Amino acid sequence: MLRPIGLALCCLLLAGGLQATQGQDDTPRFGFTLGLNRATLSASDAAVAPSARNAFTGGIVARVWEHGPVSLRPELLLSQKGTVLDTDQSTGIQYGAGYIELPVLLNAEAPSLGPVTPYGLAGGFGGLKVFERQQPSESEINVSFDTDASFFRRFDAGVVAGVGGHVQFGEQRLNLVVRRSWGLVDVADPPNTIEDPIFSESPPFPSSATTRTWTFLLRLGI
């Protein structure tokens, strides 16, 4: 149930961004982005080493300031994160959380290489959790919890860095971006245990953890 809701929300965000790219050419300008998060956690006290979870991300991108090759690019994203804790007994759990995320990034373009203009970006982000889900490995069962029985805290924040390149098509730009984010806030929400038979033999969620995410994005508009 939560995944369709998240997809519907992001589609609304993308539709708004696409409409903005077709408007006037004045600053600020807007575009949209769609991609994939390969997310996990950094947790020194985890009983089982967290592994990566692939999830959807997307939203609106804006350009609110530009000076030569340097510009300021805030974004509004639905960013799904999480991890997988697995054991040899196949009693692992996929932990997922969706955040409404606001990255604010400084974007610097390099000289063009033929039709491609490479660029680098760096900045920070803050995020507000909007849903959470858990799924036993190799199972179609989805188990969702309210805030009082959560594994993830409400807020996340950290830093982002990445590289990309864009090709101009008329008035539109097609971008491919790869970036890395490092959470700086402890997102684990103690006591991290739930009295449920599904979780009775699964590895415990770490008592402290920060998010780590590789993101692969397709961006259109700016």
PEGIRA-V760365 format. One record per residue. PHI is phi in whole degrees, -180 to 180 (NA if undefined). OMEGA is omega in radians with two decimals (NA if undefined). Layout:
{{PHI	OMEGA} {PHI	OMEGA}}
This chain:
{{NA	-3.08} {-70	-3.12} {-63	3.08} {-60	3.10} {-63	3.12} {-63	3.13} {-65	3.14} {-64	3.12} {-62	-3.12} {-69	3.08} {-61	3.09} {-65	3.09} {-62	-3.13} {-66	3.13} {-63	3.10} {-65	3.12} {-66	-3.14} {-65	3.12} {-63	-3.12} {-68	-3.13} {-67	-3.11} {-92	-3.12} {-89	-3.09} {-69	-3.07} {-93	3.13} {-84	3.00} {-83	-0.07} {-72	3.08} {-112	-3.06} {-129	3.03} {-147	3.07} {-135	-3.09} {-140	-3.11} {-147	-3.11} {-173	-3.01} {-132	2.96} {-96	2.93} {-111	-2.90} {-113	3.00} {-154	3.13} {-122	2.93} {-103	-3.04} {-145	-3.09} {-71	-3.07} {-101	-3.12} {-71	3.10} {-67	3.08} {-126	-3.10} {-61	3.12} {-65	3.06} {-117	-2.95} {-78	3.06} {-128	3.12} {-92	-3.08} {-153	-3.08} {-78	2.97} {-145	3.11} {174	3.13} {162	-3.05} {-104	3.06} {-120	3.11} {-129	2.94} {-117	-3.04} {-107	3.12} {-157	3.13} {-149	3.07} {-141	-3.07} {63	-3.12} {-84	-3.08} {-108	3.12} {-145	3.10} {-106	-3.01} {-126	2.96} {-76	3.13} {-134	2.99} {-129	-2.98} {-123	2.80} {-97	-3.01} {-116	3.12} {-95	-3.10} {-128	3.12} {139	-3.13} {-162	3.05} {-125	3.04} {-112	-3.04} {-125	3.02} {-124	3.12} {-67	-3.12} {-90	3.13} {57	3.07} {-110	-3.10} {-75	-3.13} {-132	2.97} {-92	3.11} {-106	-3.14} {-133	3.06} {-144	3.10} {-106	-3.12} {-119	2.83} {-82	-2.93} {-119	3.11} {-121	2.99} {-80	3.00} {-121	-2.92} {-123	2.99} {-95	-3.02} {-113	-3.12} {-125	-3.13} {-88	3.04} {-96	3.06} {-58	-3.08} {-66	3.03} {-114	-3.04} {67	-3.12} {-80	-3.05} {-107	3.04} {-110	3.12} {-77	3.10} {-153	3.02} {-120	3.14} {-145	3.12} {-159	3.12} {171	-3.13} {-131	3.13} {-145	2.96} {-129	-3.08} {-140	3.09} {-119	-3.11} {-69	3.13} {-117	3.01} {-159	-3.11} {-149	-3.13} {-151	3.04} {-133	-3.12} {-141	3.06} {-60	3.13} {-58	3.11} {56	3.12} {-141	3.08} {-92	-3.12} {-76	3.03} {-112	-3.13} {-119	-3.12} {-113	-3.06} {-129	3.05} {-80	-3.04} {-60	-3.08} {-73	-3.14} {-127	-3.00} {-99	2.98} {-96	-3.10} {-109	3.05} {-69	-3.07} {-69	-3.00} {-117	3.01} {-138	3.11} {-159	-3.14} {178	-3.10} {-122	-3.08} {-135	3.00} {-146	-3.13} {-170	3.09} {-135	3.12} {-162	3.09} {-154	3.13} {-130	3.07} {-121	-3.12} {-86	3.04} {-122	-3.07} {65	3.12} {-92	-3.10} {-107	3.04} {-117	3.02} {-106	-3.07} {-115	2.91} {-119	-3.02} {-131	2.98} {-123	-3.14} {-145	-3.08} {-125	3.07} {-121	3.12} {-121	3.06} {-70	-3.14} {-112	-3.12} {-111	3.07} {-67	-3.09} {-97	3.13} {-72	-3.04} {-117	-3.13} {-58	0.16} {-86	3.01} {61	3.05} {-133	3.13} {-134	-3.14} {-77	-3.13} {-148	-3.10} {-60	3.13} {-62	-3.04} {-101	-2.98} {-64	-3.11} {-110	-3.10} {-88	3.11} {-62	3.13} {-70	3.04} {-68	-3.09} {-62	-3.12} {-79	3.02} {-149	-3.08} {-165	3.01} {-125	-3.08} {-79	3.03} {-137	-3.03} {-143	2.84} {-93	-3.11} {-125	3.10} {-116	-2.97} {-124	2.90} {-108	-3.05} {-124	-3.13} {-130	2.99} {123	-3.14} {-142	NA}}
